[in-house]
Amino acid sequence: MDNFESFSLPKSLYRSLEKLKLNKPTEVQVKAIPHILAGKDVIVSAPTGTGKTLAFCVPIIKNLLADKNNHAIVISPTRELASQIMSVFQSLLFHNREVKNAILIGGTPMNKQLFQLKANPQLIVGTPGRINDHLTRKTLKLNNTKFVVLDEMDRMLDMGFSIQIDEIVKFLPEKRQVLMLSATIPAPILKLCKKYLNEPEKIAIDAAEIVNTDIKQEFIHTSKDGKYHELLDQLEKRKGTKIIFVKTRLNADDLAKRLSKDSYRARAIHGALRQHQREKIIRLFRKEEYEIVVATDVAARGIDVPHIKHVINYNLPTCPEDYVHRVGRTGRAGQEGNAVCFISPNENKEWHALEVFLDPSKAKSRRTSNSRRPNSNRPNSRRRPNNKFGKPRPPR
């Protein structure tokens, strides 16, 4: 499919897509949009950066424009992702100001949200906690909600939002269309799929394409003490903007301060920052006033900065599925990207989990010998490059 015309969209929506230079739908959009327009529940599994957001935004806007009595709610795990989704909606609604909307997220003034809700918005985007706050206050009514989107469902489970989502569902009408999206679909999500969705159409991008093939990846084994020196070496070699992933808020703050002392323009972003602080950092990062952002997994969801050239996994993700989201911050919109993983001996458990996730055959063939792995007392490192992502090369 070469263009969006086969979806029979409103002319104003075509103009918005043209203005955004979105001429050809991606694979996930080609597969998902017809089912959504047909009124079917859908579960979508596709890598980050493949166009999942547009896949539900386009058909929802068409339905909201067709009938003002139609209402939609999009539930997102993080404030950043909710803001990003709303930005996509607003850019598509550039020529249609009649669709009122509200964004309900923590860290922003409640009065502003109350003002938006009084206008009876057709479209609501928010995080589970703040949505439940408004439902409890009775300032939000969902009885006319026809479309429900559960975005990044795997992350919402990881963050413990399942109970809050159950509470939200109680306020929704029985007759509704539910769209569930995620980069990965582990067993717990399949269970929720049966709970929330009615005979859904399943759409999945081939597992072999779980990470964009335009992303060049490299795996570096290093000692724990030598990791920062390896980072400086990599930063010197890698030109352009970078996002560095760490495990905790404290890790993010410490590493950003350390890099700043070494004359790098770096800032940390994590869940402990106020919403306006996080938005400011992302805004300045987009303007390239910072060359490096050090982020935790939670804060990184929703960071959509097209010019990110490099993703550096300073700490391996605890959950291997998060690797997909991390690496997906680069190589967006058809551009080439670069990613590197630092692997220290104390992260062998995470490394094995990641190996198996990326290549299930490793579960049976993993070598248990550590005789040739780098000594944890040595500050040097061993690089294991992998030009185009297929299977990472295991330690010898």
C-alpha positions in Angstrom: 0.0 0.0 0.0 1.6 3.2 -1.2 -0.5 5.9 0.5 -3.3 6.5 3.0 -6.0 7.1 0.4 -7.4 3.6 0.5 -8.5 4.2 4.1 -11.2 6.8 2.9 -10.2 9.4 5.5 -11.6 13.0 5.8 -9.9 15.5 3.5 -8.7 17.5 6.5 -6.9 14.4 7.8 -5.2 13.9 4.4 -4.0 17.5 4.5 -2.6 17.0 8.0 -0.8 13.8 6.9 0.6 15.7 3.9 1.8 18.6 6.1 3.6 16.1 8.3 5.1 14.5 5.2 3.5 11.1 6.1 2.7 9.8 2.7 3.2 6.1 2.9 1.7 4.0 5.8 4.1 1.7 7.7 3.5 -2.1 7.9 1.8 -1.9 11.2 -0.5 0.9 10.0 -1.4 -1.1 6.9 -2.4 -4.1 9.0 -4.1 -2.3 11.9 -6.0 0.6 10.5 -8.5 -1.4 8.4 -9.5 -3.6 11.4 -9.8 -0.6 13.7 -12.0 1.2 11.1 -14.1 -2.0 10.8 -14.9 -1.7 14.6 -12.9 -4.7 15.7 -10.9 -5.1 18.9 -7.2 -5.3 18.1 -4.0 -6.3 19.8 -0.9 -5.0 18.2 2.7 -6.2 18.8 5.3 -4.2 17.0 8.8 -2.7 17.7 9.2 0.8 19.0 9.4 3.3 16.1 7.3 1.4 13.6 4.3 3.8 13.7 2.0 2.2 16.3 0.8 5.5 17.6 -0.3 6.7 14.2 -2.0 3.3 13.6 -4.6 4.1 16.3 -4.6 7.9 16.1 -5.7 8.0 12.4 -8.8 5.8 12.7 -9.8 7.3 16.1 -9.8 10.8 14.6 -11.9 9.6 11.6 -14.5 8.3 14.0 -14.5 11.3 16.3 -15.0 13.6 13.3 -17.8 11.4 11.9 -19.9 11.6 15.1 -19.5 14.1 17.9 -21.1 11.7 20.3 -18.1 9.4 19.9 -15.6 9.7 22.7 -12.1 8.0 23.1 -9.7 7.5 25.9 -6.0 6.6 25.5 -4.3 5.2 28.6 -0.5 5.4 28.7 2.1 4.3 31.4 4.1 7.6 31.6 3.5 11.3 31.4 6.0 11.7 28.5 4.3 9.1 26.4 0.9 10.6 27.1 2.2 14.0 26.1 3.7 12.5 22.9 0.5 10.8 22.0 -1.5 14.0 22.5 1.0 15.8 20.3 0.4 13.3 17.5 -3.4 13.8 17.9 -3.1 17.5 17.8 -0.9 17.5 14.8 -3.4 15.4 12.9 -6.2 17.6 14.1 -4.4 20.7 12.8 -7.3 21.5 10.4 -10.1 20.4 12.9 -10.3 22.4 16.0 -13.8 21.1 16.8 -12.5 17.9 18.5 -12.0 19.0 22.1 -9.4 17.1 24.1 -7.9 16.8 27.6 -4.6 15.4 28.8 -4.8 14.0 32.4 -1.3 13.3 33.8 0.4 13.8 37.1 2.8 16.6 37.8 0.5 19.2 36.1 -2.0 21.6 37.6 -5.4 20.0 38.5 -7.3 23.2 37.8 -6.2 23.2 34.1 -7.4 19.6 33.7 -10.7 20.5 35.4 -11.2 23.3 33.0 -10.6 21.0 30.0 -13.0 18.4 31.4 -15.8 20.9 31.8 -15.7 21.4 28.1 -16.8 17.7 27.7 -13.8 16.6 25.5 -14.3 13.9 22.9 -10.6 12.8 23.3 -8.8 12.1 26.6 -5.2 10.9 26.9 -3.8 10.2 30.3 -2.0 8.0 32.8 -3.8 5.5 35.0 -3.2 7.3 38.3 -4.5 10.7 37.3 -7.5 9.2 35.3 -8.5 7.4 38.5 -8.1 10.6 40.5 -10.7 12.3 38.3 -13.0 9.3 38.3 -12.9 9.3 42.1 -13.6 13.1 42.2 -16.5 12.5 39.7 -14.9 15.1 37.4 -14.5 12.6 34.6 -17.3 10.5 33.0 -16.6 7.7 30.6 -20.1 6.5 29.9 -20.0 7.8 26.2 -16.5 6.3 25.6 -16.6 4.2 22.5 -12.8 3.8 21.9 -10.3 2.6 24.5 -6.6 2.4 23.8 -4.2 0.6 26.2 -0.8 1.7 25.0 2.5 0.2 26.0 0.6 -2.5 27.9 3.7 -4.4 28.9 5.2 -1.3 30.6 1.9 -0.7 32.4 2.0 -4.2 33.9 5.7 -3.7 34.9 4.8 -0.5 36.7 2.0 -2.2 38.6 -1.0 -0.4 36.9 -3.1 -3.5 36.4 -5.4 -2.8 39.4 -5.8 0.9 38.4 -6.7 -0.2 34.8 -9.3 -2.6 36.3 -10.8 0.4 38.2 -11.0 2.5 35.0 -12.7 -0.3 33.1 -15.5 -0.4 35.6 -16.5 3.1 34.4 -16.6 2.2 30.7 -19.7 1.2 28.8 -20.0 -2.5 28.0 -20.2 -1.8 24.3 -16.8 -0.4 23.4 -13.9 -1.0 21.0 -10.6 -1.8 22.7 -7.1 -1.5 21.2 -4.1 -2.9 23.0 -0.6 -2.1 21.9 2.8 -3.1 23.0 6.3 -3.6 21.7 6.2 -7.2 23.1 3.4 -9.5 24.1 4.4 -11.7 27.0 2.1 -14.3 28.6 0.6 -11.9 31.2 -0.6 -9.6 28.4 -2.2 -12.4 26.5 -4.2 -13.1 29.7 -5.3 -9.5 30.0 -6.2 -9.6 26.3 -8.8 -12.2 27.0 -10.1 -10.1 29.9 -10.4 -6.8 28.1 -10.8 -7.6 24.4 -13.6 -9.3 22.5 -12.3 -11.7 19.8 -9.5 -9.4 18.8 -7.6 -9.3 15.6 -3.9 -10.0 16.3 -1.3 -8.0 14.5 2.3 -8.7 15.0 5.6 -7.8 13.3 7.9 -10.8 12.8 10.0 -11.5 15.8 13.1 -11.3 13.7 12.4 -7.7 13.1 11.9 -6.9 16.8 14.7 -4.4 16.6 15.0 -2.1 13.6 17.5 -3.5 11.1 18.8 0.0 10.5 20.3 0.1 13.9 23.9 -1.0 14.2 24.5 -2.7 17.5 27.6 -3.5 19.5 28.1 -5.5 22.7 31.0 -4.6 24.9 32.2 -6.7 27.9 34.0 -4.6 30.5 34.7 -4.7 34.2 32.5 -2.8 36.6 35.2 -0.4 37.5 36.2 0.2 33.9 32.8 0.9 32.7 33.0 4.7 33.0 36.3 4.8 31.2 34.8 2.8 28.4 31.9 5.2 28.3 34.2 8.2 27.9 36.0 6.3 25.1 32.7 5.6 23.3 31.5 9.2 23.7 34.7 10.4 22.1 34.1 8.1 19.1 30.4 8.6 18.7 29.3 12.0 17.3 25.8 13.3 17.6 23.1 13.2 20.3 23.0 10.3 22.7 20.7 8.8 25.3 22.4 6.7 28.1 20.2 4.2 30.0 20.8 3.4 33.7 18.8 1.5 36.3 17.9 4.0 39.0 17.3 7.7 39.6 20.4 7.9 41.7 22.5 6.3 38.9 21.1 8.9 36.5 21.9 11.9 38.7 25.3 10.6 39.5 26.3 9.8 36.0 25.0 13.1 34.6 27.0 15.0 37.2 30.1 13.0 36.5 29.8 13.7 32.7 29.2 17.4 33.3 32.4 17.6 35.3 34.1 16.0 32.3 32.8 18.8 30.1 29.9 17.0 28.5 26.5 18.8 28.1 24.5 16.2 30.0 21.3 16.1 32.0 19.4 13.4 33.9 15.8 12.6 33.4 13.8 10.3 35.7 10.5 9.9 37.6 11.5 12.0 40.6 11.6 15.2 38.5 8.6 17.4 38.3 6.7 17.2 35.0 7.7 20.7 33.9 11.3 19.8 34.6 11.1 16.7 32.5 9.4 18.5 29.6 12.0 21.3 29.7 14.9 18.8 29.5 13.3 17.0 26.5 12.5 20.3 24.8 16.1 21.5 25.2 17.4 18.0 24.1 15.3 18.3 20.9 17.0 21.7 20.3 20.3 19.9 20.9 21.3 22.2 23.7 22.2 19.0 25.5 24.2 16.4 23.7 23.5 13.7 26.3 20.5 12.6 28.3 20.9 10.0 31.0 17.6 8.3 31.6 15.9 5.5 33.5 13.5 3.2 31.6 10.4 4.8 33.1 11.3 8.3 32.1 12.5 7.3 28.7 9.1 6.1 27.5 7.7 8.7 25.2 11.0 10.4 24.4 10.6 10.9 20.7 13.6 12.8 19.5 14.3 12.0 15.8 17.9 13.1 15.9 19.1 10.7 18.6 22.1 9.0 17.0 23.2 6.7 19.7 21.7 4.6 22.5 24.1 3.5 25.2 23.0 0.9 27.7 25.3 1.8 30.6 23.3 -0.7 32.7 21.6 -3.7 31.2 17.8 -3.7 31.6 16.4 -5.8 34.3 13.6 -6.8 32.0 14.9 -7.9 28.6 11.8 -6.6 26.8 12.9 -3.1 27.8 15.9 -3.5 25.5 13.5 -3.1 22.6 12.2 0.2 23.9 15.6 1.5 24.7 17.1 0.7 21.3 14.0 2.0 19.6 14.9 5.6 20.7 17.4 5.7 17.7 17.0 4.8 14.1 13.5 6.4 14.0 11.6 7.4 10.9 13.8 5.4 8.6 17.1 6.9 9.8 20.1 4.9 10.7 20.9 4.5 14.4 23.6 3.1 16.7 23.3 1.2 20.0 25.9 -0.2 22.4 25.6 -2.4 25.5 28.1 -2.5 28.3 28.2 -5.9 30.0 30.0 -6.2 33.3 30.5 -9.5 35.2 27.9 -8.5 37.9 25.3 -8.3 35.1 25.7 -11.9 33.8 22.1 -12.7 34.8 20.7 -9.8 32.8 23.0 -10.6 29.9 21.9 -14.2 29.7 18.2 -13.1 29.9 18.8 -10.6 27.0 20.7 -13.2 24.9 17.8 -15.7 25.3 15.2 -13.0 24.5 17.0 -12.0 21.3 17.9 -15.5 20.3 15.9 -18.3 22.1 18.3 -21.0 20.9 20.8 -19.5 23.5 18.6 -21.1 26.2 19.9 -24.5 25.3 23.4 -23.7 24.0 24.6 -21.1 26.4 28.2 -21.8 27.4 28.7 -21.8 31.1 32.5 -21.4 31.1 33.7 -18.1 32.3 37.4 -18.8 31.8 37.8 -16.4 29.0 35.6 -13.6 30.2 37.3 -10.4 31.2 38.6 -10.3 34.8 36.4 -8.0 36.9 39.6 -6.4 38.3 40.8 -5.2 34.9 39.7 -1.8 33.6 40.0 -2.9 29.9 37.1 -4.1 27.8 36.3 -6.6 25.0 34.2 -5.5 22.2 31.8 -7.8 20.3 30.4 -5.8 17.4 27.4 -6.8 15.5 26.8 -4.7 12.4 23.2 -5.5 11.6 21.1 -6.9 14.4 20.4 -10.6 14.1 22.0 -12.6 16.9 24.4 -11.1 19.4 27.8 -12.8 19.6 28.1 -14.6 22.9 31.1 -14.4 25.2 33.8 -16.8 24.2 
